Amino acid sequence: MYLNLPNDKKYLYEQIYEIIKNKIINGEIKEDEKLPSIRNLSKDINVSINTIKKVYYKLEEEGYIYAKDKSGFYCRKIDDLIILNKKELKNNKIDDEKIKYDFSISGVDYDNFPYKVMQKYMKEAIDKDDIKILDKGSYKGYEPLRKAIKTYLKNSRNINTNSRNIIISSSTEHLFSMIKKLLTDQTLFAFENPGYAFGNKFYTYDLKNPIPLDLDDEGVKIDKLRDLNALCLFVTPFHQFPMGTVMSIQRRIELLNWASLSKDRYIIEDDYDSEFKFKGYPIESLKAMDKNSDVIYFGSFSKLIAPSMKISYMV
């Protein structure tokens, strides 16, 4: 076997491995074709037997070749890898430098992010005298954070709760999966349509019959749900996405009254975008109006801090 070894800083066995691997991928070494013996190849290219052993064993481990007892090493069948037209992809790619305004829903203002303030808080958080941050902690999440969220919700959304009732997770999708496991198998789920949860496989992939609900200028319409008892309704009352509707007080009362009529009815309130209000105060949350513990409240810090800080919570 002819191997043109390049003169670079890679280890010798890595060079030989790459060359043989590429020959297999490119079809120069055919399916079931026998490779030179370890001893013969080491002689041909003037390297040690141990180097060739290392190469062959790596190729075998990754599935490029296989060994036959007392016969040697043979090439496996390798399917062609589909390679897209790079020129076509390049033409379809949007040039970021030409974008004047970014209206994406997850954009971050990199220039105005308070880096120094964040660095200060991070240094304060990693305190060697506070060893609790290194412990296993509560399955509900870091207790001091749950207490801070409790205070934040009281001040910002008028939600009175206890830190015991708060569960922290990495995303609302994961929190929703927890809810599905807590409720009975007979529970149906209803979603705003259009809505980001109804069109998101993370929410609906294992639901047999998710119920889409229409919207009007007051919010989600629940006429379809009047006769259903074991049901969980997912809504975004403060800022419906993508329509931008703010749910009216009459519709919020209607939802709460509907939920109160059965012990197996629940409302999941995703308080999407409630951190931002250009004037006045945010509308009262469903959870703040909830007198019967029918509302499960979802919140996150994706908008308030940054999407990369995957911290979500539910009450």
C-alpha positions in Angstrom: 0.0 0.0 0.0 1.4 3.4 -1.0 1.2 6.0 1.7 2.5 9.5 1.1 3.3 10.6 4.6 3.3 14.4 5.0 6.0 16.1 7.0 4.1 17.8 9.7 3.9 17.9 13.5 1.2 15.2 13.8 2.1 11.9 15.5 3.2 9.4 12.9 0.3 6.9 13.7 -2.2 9.8 13.3 -0.9 10.6 9.8 -1.1 6.9 8.8 -4.5 6.6 10.3 -5.9 9.6 8.5 -4.5 8.5 5.1 -6.0 4.9 5.4 -9.3 6.3 6.7 -9.6 8.7 3.8 -8.8 5.9 1.3 -11.6 3.9 2.7 -14.1 6.8 2.7 -13.1 7.8 -0.9 -13.5 4.2 -2.1 -9.8 3.6 -2.9 -9.9 0.7 -0.6 -13.0 -1.4 -1.5 -15.5 -3.3 0.7 -14.0 -6.6 2.0 -10.7 -5.7 0.5 -7.8 -7.1 2.5 -5.3 -4.6 4.0 -1.6 -5.3 4.1 -0.5 -7.2 7.1 0.8 -5.2 10.1 4.3 -6.6 9.5 4.3 -6.0 5.7 3.0 -2.4 6.0 5.6 -1.5 8.7 8.3 -2.7 6.3 6.8 -0.9 3.3 6.7 2.5 4.9 9.6 1.9 7.3 7.8 2.4 10.6 7.6 0.2 13.7 5.1 -2.7 14.0 3.6 -1.1 17.1 2.7 2.1 15.2 0.8 0.0 12.5 -0.9 -2.0 15.3 -2.1 1.2 16.9 -3.4 2.5 13.5 -5.3 -0.8 12.7 -6.8 -1.1 16.2 -8.1 2.5 16.0 -9.6 1.9 12.5 -11.2 -1.3 13.8 -12.5 0.4 16.9 -14.2 3.1 14.8 -15.7 0.6 12.4 -13.7 1.2 9.3 -12.1 -2.3 9.2 -12.7 -5.7 10.8 -10.4 -8.5 11.7 -10.7 -12.2 10.6 -8.9 -14.8 12.8 -5.6 -15.9 11.3 -6.4 -14.0 8.1 -5.9 -10.2 8.7 -7.8 -7.0 8.4 -10.5 -6.2 5.9 -12.3 -3.0 4.8 -15.9 -2.7 6.0 -18.8 -1.4 3.9 -19.0 2.4 4.4 -22.0 4.3 3.0 -21.3 7.6 1.2 -21.8 10.7 3.3 -24.3 13.2 1.8 -22.5 16.5 1.2 -24.6 19.5 0.5 -23.7 22.0 -2.2 -21.6 24.5 -0.2 -21.9 27.1 -2.9 -25.7 26.9 -2.7 -25.6 27.1 1.1 -23.3 30.1 1.0 -25.7 31.9 -1.4 -28.6 31.2 0.9 -26.8 32.4 4.1 -27.8 35.8 5.3 -24.8 38.2 5.6 -25.0 39.5 9.2 -23.1 42.6 8.3 -25.8 43.7 6.0 -28.6 43.5 8.7 -29.4 46.9 9.9 -32.0 45.9 12.5 -32.5 42.6 14.3 -36.1 41.8 15.1 -35.4 38.3 16.3 -37.2 37.3 19.6 -34.0 36.0 21.2 -31.6 38.9 20.3 -29.1 40.2 22.8 -27.7 43.7 23.0 -24.1 42.7 23.3 -22.7 46.3 23.6 -24.9 47.3 26.5 -24.8 44.2 28.6 -23.5 45.1 32.1 -20.4 42.8 32.0 -18.6 44.5 34.9 -21.7 44.2 37.1 -22.2 40.6 36.2 -18.5 39.8 36.9 -18.9 41.4 40.3 -21.9 39.3 41.2 -20.3 36.1 40.0 -17.3 36.7 42.2 -19.6 37.4 45.1 -21.5 34.2 44.4 -18.4 32.0 44.3 -17.5 32.5 48.0 -15.2 29.9 49.5 -16.9 30.5 52.9 -20.2 29.5 51.5 -19.7 25.8 50.8 -23.4 25.1 50.3 -23.1 26.1 46.7 -21.0 23.0 46.2 -23.4 20.6 48.0 -26.0 18.4 46.3 -28.7 20.7 47.5 -32.5 20.4 47.1 -34.1 18.6 44.2 -36.3 21.7 43.9 -33.3 23.9 43.2 -30.8 26.1 45.1 -32.8 27.3 48.1 -31.4 30.9 48.3 -32.4 31.3 44.6 -35.9 30.0 45.3 -36.2 32.5 48.2 -35.0 35.3 45.9 -37.5 34.3 43.3 -40.2 34.4 45.9 -39.4 38.0 46.8 -39.1 38.9 43.1 -42.5 37.5 42.3 -44.1 39.3 45.2 -42.7 42.7 44.2 -43.0 42.4 40.4 -46.2 40.2 39.9 -48.0 40.4 43.2 -47.7 36.6 43.6 -47.7 35.4 47.2 -46.1 32.0 47.6 -43.5 30.1 49.6 -40.1 29.0 48.4 -41.2 25.4 49.1 -43.7 25.8 46.1 -41.0 26.9 43.7 -39.1 24.5 41.5 -36.1 25.6 39.4 -35.1 24.0 36.1 -33.2 24.7 33.0 -36.1 25.4 30.7 -39.9 25.7 30.5 -39.9 22.7 28.2 -38.4 20.6 31.0 -40.9 22.0 33.6 -43.7 21.1 31.2 -42.5 17.5 30.9 -42.5 17.3 34.8 -46.2 18.5 34.8 -47.1 15.8 32.3 -45.6 13.1 34.6 -47.4 14.5 37.7 -50.9 14.6 36.0 -52.9 11.5 35.2 -52.7 9.6 31.9 -56.2 10.7 31.1 -55.3 14.4 31.2 -55.7 16.2 27.9 -53.7 19.3 27.0 -54.9 22.4 25.2 -52.8 25.2 23.6 -53.2 28.6 22.0 -53.1 28.3 18.2 -51.1 30.0 16.9 -48.7 29.7 19.8 -45.1 28.8 20.4 -45.9 25.8 22.6 -48.4 24.2 20.2 -45.9 24.3 17.4 -43.0 23.1 19.5 -42.3 19.3 19.5 -40.7 19.6 22.9 -44.2 20.2 24.3 -46.4 18.0 22.1 -44.2 15.1 20.9 -45.8 12.5 23.2 -49.3 13.9 23.5 -51.9 11.8 21.7 -54.5 14.6 21.0 -53.3 18.1 21.8 -56.2 20.5 21.5 -55.6 23.7 19.5 -57.6 26.7 20.7 -58.5 29.8 18.6 -57.8 33.3 19.7 -59.7 36.6 19.5 -58.9 40.1 20.6 -59.4 39.2 24.3 -57.1 36.1 24.3 -57.7 32.3 24.0 -61.2 31.0 23.5 -62.1 28.0 25.7 -65.6 27.1 24.2 -64.2 23.6 23.2 -63.3 22.9 26.8 -66.6 23.4 28.5 -67.4 19.7 28.9 -63.8 18.4 29.5 -62.7 17.7 33.1 -59.2 16.2 33.1 -57.5 19.0 31.2 -54.5 21.2 31.4 -54.6 24.6 29.5 -51.3 26.2 28.5 -51.6 30.0 28.0 -49.5 33.2 27.7 -51.8 35.9 29.1 -49.5 38.9 29.4 -48.1 38.8 25.9 -49.5 36.1 23.6 -46.9 34.8 21.2 -46.9 35.4 18.2 -50.1 37.6 18.1 -49.1 40.0 20.9 -52.6 39.9 22.5 -53.0 40.9 26.2 -55.7 38.8 27.8 -58.6 40.8 29.0 -59.7 40.8 32.7 -63.0 39.2 31.6 -61.3 36.3 29.8 -58.9 35.8 32.7 -61.8 35.5 35.1 -63.5 33.1 32.7 -60.5 30.9 32.6 -60.2 30.8 36.4 -63.9 30.1 36.9 -63.7 27.3 34.3 -60.7 25.7 36.1 -62.4 25.9 39.5 -65.3 23.6 38.4 -63.2 20.5 38.4 -60.4 19.2 40.6 -58.6 17.9 37.5 -58.5 21.1 35.6 -55.3 23.2 35.6 -54.0 26.3 33.9 -50.3 26.7 33.0 -49.5 30.4 32.9 -46.3 31.1 31.0 -45.7 34.7 32.0 -43.8 35.4 28.7 -42.2 38.8 28.4 -43.8 40.2 31.6 -40.5 41.7 32.6 -40.8 44.5 30.0 -43.4 47.2 30.0 -42.7 50.6 28.3 -45.3 52.4 30.4 -47.6 51.7 33.3 -47.6 48.3 35.1 -48.0 44.8 33.8 -51.5 43.3 34.0 -52.2 41.2 37.0 -51.0 37.6 36.5 -53.5 34.7 36.6 -51.5 33.3 39.5 -52.0 36.4 41.5 -55.8 36.2 40.9 -55.9 32.4 41.6 -57.8 31.6 44.8 -58.1 27.9 44.3 -54.6 26.8 43.4 -55.6 25.9 39.9 -52.7 27.9 38.2 -49.2 26.6 37.7 -47.0 29.6 37.0 -43.9 29.5 34.6 -41.2 32.1 34.6 -37.6 32.4 33.4 -34.7 34.8 33.3 -34.0 34.4 29.5 -35.3 37.9 28.7 -34.3 39.6 31.9 -30.7 38.5 31.8 -29.8 36.4 28.7 -31.0 33.3 26.8 -27.7 31.5 27.5 -28.5 31.5 31.3 -30.9 28.6 31.2 -32.8 29.2 34.4 -36.6 28.7 34.5 -38.9 28.1 37.4 -42.5 27.2 38.2 -44.8 27.9 41.2 
